[in-house]
Amino acid sequence: MVVAILGTRDDPQVQSVGAALDDRGVEWELWNSGDWPGDHPVSLSVAAGPADAGSGSESATGTSGTWAVVGEMVDPDRVTAVYLRRIGLDPRGPAFEDDLAERPYSLVNQVREYRGLVTSVLTHLESRGVPVVNPVAAQSVHGLKPYQLAAFEDAEIPVPDTLATNDPDAARAFVERVGDAVYKPVGGGGHARSITPADLDSDHLDRLANAPVQFQERVAGENYRLFVVGGDVVATGHIRSEELDYRLGEHEVDAAIVPSTVEDAAVRAADVLDLHFAGVDVIADGEGEFAVLEANPSPMFAAFDERAGTDVAGHLAAFLDR
């Protein structure tokens, strides 16, 4: 029996979970997404009956002749779980910088086809009963920030007042209503920044026609990230920073204890989005008021474990080893 980790060899999260699985005596293998595109074999075959799988495998596995290869034969009866850290294959990534400049259209098609195949293998395994943490469908919520907040609001989880829009008039009215506001990308991948008077002039707001932006009431308080695994908060990090977005500067991380109401909200946020594993970002003021900002379906945690003395990797390994 083996746990598969899909990610890159140099990812600290992959390394941490692998080490935690080693500590538990669990066999695991890396499906290195850094090998794609390339000659690293990836296959999914669907046939009327058993067929030769190729790639050095002697026979096919699975029902109705369906079999998969990710470097080596993938036996759904042997793979007990998959930790999907990252498929990669983003044409905007640094690994594709030259190709994006030289052949943007063919590159987009190339990585789309790779993602389609790898996603098919993962989804097939999941349909055969192999737990995937987190499934591809659930991972997609990472780029759906407005949907996340709408789902949380429907579930009565506290969230900041938020508007995602390409309408300059709506954006200006929203900022005037909430007063102190920030803006950030709708799909992630960028930083939160404070709204200034210059941001509200027509020259700036007219650029919303190029791409929508998420505007949000600025919430007073401290930043926390709660890690939820299998319906339980297994670690909480207090992120200390002078920046609005801690990723923009130096910051410290300490292990923390938050009120049970905050933990409950984090667990419910992960559940609403069907996430087995999530990093839930919360701002809390220490007086009982808080707001959930988002739930990340593939959060970074190795630095939290190292700097705050938490053990997210160990809890995740235990969940994969159920």
N, C-alpha and C positions, 0 to 999 in steps of 0.2 A: 504494500500500500504506500502511496506517495502523495504529498501535497505539492501542487504546482504553483509557482510564483511567476506571474507575467509582469516583466518590467526590465529595467536595464541593470547590468551587473554593478555599475558604479553608484546606484541609487542607495543612499543611506537607509531608507525605509526597507528596501529589499534585503540589504545586508543585515539589518537588525532583526527582521522577522526570520530570516534564514538561521541566524545565530540562536534565536529563541527556540526554533524548531529543533536545532541540533541539541540544545540543552534538554529538550524533552525526549530525545532519542527518536525523533520523527524523520523519516526519509523525505527529502524534498528535491525538486529539480527546478532549474530556472528556464523559463521560456523567454529568451532574451529578445525583447522587442527592438533592441539596438541593432540586431542583425538584419532588419527589414528596412528598405528594400535590399535584396541581395539573394544569394544562392542558398540561404538557410531554408530547408524544406518546410513548406506549410501546405497541407492538403486536407480536403474534405471530400470523400467519395460516397456517393449514394447509388447503390446498384440493386438489382433484383435479388441477388444472392451473394454469398461470400466471394470475395475477389482478392487477388494478390495486391497487398498494399504498397509494394515497392519500398523505396528508401531503406532497403536492407531488412525489411520485415518479412517474416516467413508466411504470415497469413493475416487475414483481416479479423477484426473484432467488431462487436456490436451486432445489432439485429438488422435483418434485411440487407445485409452486405454493406452497411454504413460504417465507415471508419475514418479516422482522422490522424494526421501526422503533424506534429510541431517539432521539427528536428528529428524526433524519433516517434514511433507509434504511440498514440494516445489510447490507452485502454480505459474506457469509462468505468469498468469494474475494478480498476486498480487505483485510479485517481480519486482520492477521497474528498478533495476540496481544491479550489483555485483561489489564490489571492491575486486579484486584478489590481495591481498598483498603477500601471499605465501602459496602454497600447502604443502610445506615441504616434508616429506617422502624421504629424502636423506639418504641413508644408511651410508654415511660418517659423518653424523651429530653426535654431542655428545650424543644425546638421544639413539643412536643405537650402542654406542661404545662396550659394552659387547657382544651384539648379533653379531656384525660384526666379533669379534674375535672368537666366539664360533660356529656360523653357517652362514658363509658369503654367501654361495650359496642360501640357503633357504631365508635369509633376503633379498637379492637382488630380488628374485622372489616375495616375499611378498610385498615389497614396490612398485614394478612394477605393481602388480595387483591393489593395492590401488590407485596408481596414474592413472591407466587406467580407473578405475571406476569414480573417482572424476572428472577427465578431461572430461569424457563422459557426466557427469551431466552438467558441465559448458558449454560444446560445444552444448549440446542439448538446454539449455536455450538461448544461443546466437542465435541458429538457429530459435528459436521462437520469436526473436526480443528483447530479454532482453540484454541491453548493459552490457558488461563485460569490466572492466577497470583494466588491459589490458587483451584481450583475450589470451587463452593459446598459440595459434599459435604465436602471437606477443611476448609473454613472452620469447619464445625460443631463441630470438635473443640475450638475455643476455649472452649466452654461445657461441655466434658466433662472436667474436670480429673481426676476419679478414673480415668476410662478411660485417659487419657494415661499416668498413672503405672502402671496395670496393664499397659498395652502395653509401656512401657519395661522394666518388671520382667521381662516375658516375653522381651524381647530382651536381657536381661542388661545393661541400662543402669542404673547406680547411681541409686537414688532414696531419699528419706527414708521411714522407716516412716510410714504414712499410714492413717487411717481416716475414711471418709465415712459418716455415720450419722445417723439420727433417734432412736437408742436411748440414753437417758441412762446406763444401766448399762454399755453397751459403751464409751461415751465416757469414763466415769470410770475404767474398767479400763484403757483404752488410755493415758490420761495417767499413771496410777499405774505402768504398765509402763515407759514411755519416759522419765518424769521431766520434763525441760524440754520443753514443747510449745507450739505455736502453733495458732491456728485461723483459718480463712479461708473465704470462700464456695465452695460446690461448683462453681458455674457462672461464677465470676469476677465482676468488676464491683465488688469491695470490696477492703479491705486486710487484710493479715495482722496479727494481734495476739497478744501473749503471753497464755498462760493464767495466770490468778491463782487463788488458793484460792477467792475469791468466785465465780468462773465455774463451780466444780464443785459448788456447793450445789444443792439440789433445785429451788429457785425458778428458777435459771438453766437448768439442764439440762432441766427439763421443757418449756422452750420449744422444744426440738428437735422436738417434735411438730408445731410450726408449719412448720418447714423444716429439712431436713438441713444439717449443717455438716461441713466437712472439718477434721479434726484431724491435726496433723503433728508429728513429732519435730523439735525445733529443731536445725538443723545449724550447727556452728561453721565460720566461714570468711568469705571475701570474696565479694561479689556480682559476677557477670559476666553479660553478655549477649553471646551469640555469634550473629552473623547468618549464616545458611546460604542460599546461592543456588545452585540447580542442583547440589546435592551437594557444595559446597565452602564452607568457612568463609571469608567475604570480609572480616570485620571482627569485632573483639572489643572490647567496652567494659568497663572496670573501674569499677563504680559505688561511689563512696565516700560513705557516709552513716552518721550515728550512729543512725538509726532502724532498727527491725526491718524495716519496709517503707519503702524509700527514697522512695516517692511521698508519704509523710506529712510530709516536711520538706525542707530544703535538701540538695542532694547534688551531687557533682562526678562527671564522667565523663572517664576517660582511655583512650586506646588502650592495649591490653594484648596480651601474648603469654602463652598458657596452654600447658600440656603437651599433647603430641599425643594423649594418652589422653582429655583433655577435649574436644578438637576432634573426635576420632573419635566420642565419645559424642553430641555435638551433631549431627553429620551423620547418625548412625544414628537419633537421635530424630526428625529431620525425615523421614527415609526411612520409618520405621515408620508415621508418620501421613500419608504420601503428600503431603508438602508440598514444592513447588518452592522456596518462600521461607519462612523462619521466623526468629523471634527466640527463641533457646533460652536460658532462664535457668538458671544454674548457681551453686552455692555451692561454693567450693574453699578448702582450708585452706593451700595453699602447700607441703604436704608429700606431695602425691600423692593425698590423699583428696578426693573431691568427690561431689556429688549433683546430678542434674538435677531441676529443679522443674517445668518445663513448657515447651512449645513454642508460641509465639504465631503463628498463621497469617497475621496481618496486623499486624505489629509497627510501632510508631513508631520511626523511625530518623533523622529530620531533625535532631533535637537532638543525637544522637550524632555525626552527620557534622559538625555545626557546632562542637561543643564538644571532640570528641576528634580531629578531623581525619581521620575515616574517610570512606569513599566508598561507602556502601551503595547510595545512589541510582544511582551510576554503574554498579555491578555489576548492579543490578536492571535498569537500562535496557539494558545489554549483553545480558542474558538475554532480555529481551523482543524484542530486535532480532536474534535468531539467524536 
